[in-house]
Amino acid sequence: MAYTGLLNRYRPFLNLPAHTKTVSLLEGDTPLIPMPRLSRELNCELLVKFEGLNPTGSFKDRGMTAAISEALGRGAQTVICASTGNTAASAAAYSARAGLRSIVLIPAGKVAAGKLAGAIAYGAEVIQVQGSFDDALTLVVELTQKTPIALVNSINPFRIEGQKTAAFEICDALLSAPDWLCLPVGNAGNITSYWAGFQQYQKGLPPILGVQAAGSAPLVLGHPVENPETIATAIRIGKPARGEQALEAAQQSGGKIIAASDDEILAAQKILAGEGVWVEPASAAGLAGLLNEVRAGRLDVKGQRVVIVCTGHGLKDPSIITESFLAPRAIQANYDALLAELGL
Ligand SMILES: *Cc1c(COP(=O)(O)O)cnc(C)c1O
């Protein structure tokens, strides 16, 4: 049967109002990619759920198809979100599809090029806020309380409903939940969604390893971070909206929330790309955290099946790569020059 999108595939499992009018870009249905080299190294079966292959390049499309479909059905004409970038691109695309006006607030100067370009390409009105993501979210919440503009950040419950589908897909592909699930944690909507999804689907409950960036790790420190800093801009969030639920998910599942440094995150990004899967920095946090735990002897995954959720595509943040090396060397356009360059 032809694939017609997440809402059609999983509708009986999603708590969405009857007025919901489906807006889909055929999101979801992303691959679980086996990683043979990493698996051998860690003595386990390691799989990457590559969410970067969604229509706008991140998992945000799962929640956005639900949130925009509900907003459209309710008669909303304008939607708004605060975003570190991927929510903005996703909200812009689904709004465009639905014919809605979309406004996105981003922290000034802190959004990766590929994400900003996406939001603009899809026609959103983009406003930079001189402050953090958390400041932008506060503004958006106040505006949507006082006007009929619909809020599509992950405090919107329908976002969580849509994002549960990633857990369903993993269980459907493996015929049961994995032994571990590792993923990055920013505003904590995704970890909340996975845990809700696994509980609802009843194919097993994996311990969840949630990973924050060390410079932006409120859930590890136990208090908000005033000026969060990390190269992993998608998880540069000092006051997660669903922080309590994230801690609960980690604890109830028998997992934990830990931090990984920027260097560790970039190293993990390189390892994944070295096996053919290029993800944006935040998306490598799950692997970075897993490697930390295994190498320190705090976690043994021998013989187990581990799913690493890679939340966004590497193309979203090309400058993190291009700014880290010198421009490729130039040679004259002749054969001898090529041989000389290659040392042949
Ligand atoms: C949004 C996002 C995250 C963080 O997800 P939360 O639900 O905010 O915890 C991680 N990685 C990428 C690529 C994202 O876009």
The ligand as a Tripos MOL2 file, in Angstrom:
@<TRIPOS>MOLECULE
LIG
   15    15     1     0     0
SMALL
NO_CHARGES

@<TRIPOS>ATOM
      1 C1         14.8490   19.9580   18.2710 C.3       1 LIG1
      2 C2         16.0560   19.1390   18.1050 C.ar      1 LIG1
      3 C3         16.6310   18.4310   19.1730 C.ar      1 LIG1
      4 C4         16.1020   18.4990   20.5540 C.3       1 LIG1
      5 O1         14.8090   17.9440   20.6980 O.3       1 LIG1
      6 P1         13.9430   18.3350   21.9480 P.3       1 LIG1
      7 O2         12.6110   17.7550   21.6870 O.co2     1 LIG1
      8 O3         13.9170   19.8400   22.0000 O.co2     1 LIG1
      9 O4         14.6140   17.7720   23.1570 O.co2     1 LIG1
     10 C5         17.7250   17.6500   18.9050 C.ar      1 LIG1
     11 N1         18.2710   17.5830   17.6830 N.ar      1 LIG1
     12 C6         17.7610   18.2530   16.6390 C.ar      1 LIG1
     13 C7         18.4140   18.1330   15.3140 C.3       1 LIG1
     14 C8         16.6310   19.0570   16.8220 C.ar      1 LIG1
     15 O5         16.1430   19.7270   15.7740 O.3       1 LIG1
@<TRIPOS>BOND
     1     1     2 1
     2     2     3 ar
     3     2    14 ar
     4     3     4 1
     5     3    10 ar
     6     4     5 1
     7     5     6 1
     8     6     7 2
     9     6     8 1
    10     6     9 1
    11    10    11 ar
    12    11    12 ar
    13    12    13 1
    14    12    14 ar
    15    14    15 1
@<TRIPOS>SUBSTRUCTURE
     1 LIG1         1 GROUP 0 **** ****
